[in-house]
Amino acid sequence: MSSFETQVDRNLMGKRLEKEGKVQEAKALYEANVSEDFVGSFPYRRLAVIYRKEKSVRDEIRVLNKAVEVFNSLIK
């Protein structure tokens, strides 16, 4: 399985975990993808929403800044 496929699987599992109320487990999966510079908006958007709900502004900003960094690298 490719790295991208693994990342997509993490996103799908994270989505399922969120629906089951297991937000901390979902966050760990999304954070793994963010740390690997996932090319796609899903984990960044989900983490931003989760951190906003948790009132964790620093983490929300960190994740959004990382998304900007990753997507800017694609257009250079």
N, C-alpha and C positions, 0 to 999 in steps of 0.2 A: 504494500500500500504506500502511495506517495505521501510526502509531507502534507501536501495540500488536501488530500483525501482525509488524512488524520485530523487536520484542522477542521474540515467541514463536519466530520463525525463529532468532534468536540462541540461545535456550534449546535448541532442537532440534539446532542445529549443535554447540553446546557438548557436548551429551550424546553426539553421534556422535564428536566429537573425543576426549572422555574414553575412550570405548570403544576408540579407536585408540591410546590412550596419549599423546595430545597435550594434556596437562593444562594447560600454560601457555597454549596457544591458547584452550582452553575457558574458562580463568579470565578472559582478556581479554574474551570475549563476555559472560560472567556479570557482570563488573565494569561493563561498559557498561550493562547493564540495571539494575544496582543504582544507578548514578549517575543514571539517569533515573527513579528511584523506581518501578520495576516493581511492579505490583499483582498479586502472586502469589508464593507461597513458593519456587518452584523455584530461581531463581538464588541466593537467600539460603541455602537449605539446602545446595545443592551447594558453594557457596564455603565455608560453615562446615565441611563434611566435608573438603574439600580442604585448607583451612588447618589443620585439626586434624591431618591426616596429615602435613603439613609442619612441625608443631609451631610454627606461626606464630600464637600466642595473640592477639597484638594485632590482627592482621587478622581472625581469627575473631570476636573481640569487636566490632570495628568493623562488620563485616557484620551481625551479629546485632542490634546497636544500631540500625543503619539500618533493618532489618526492623521492629523495634518502632516506630520513628519513622514509617515509612510506614503501617503498619497502624493505629497510633493516630490518624493524621490522617484515616483513613477513618470513624472512629466519632465524630468531633467535629461 
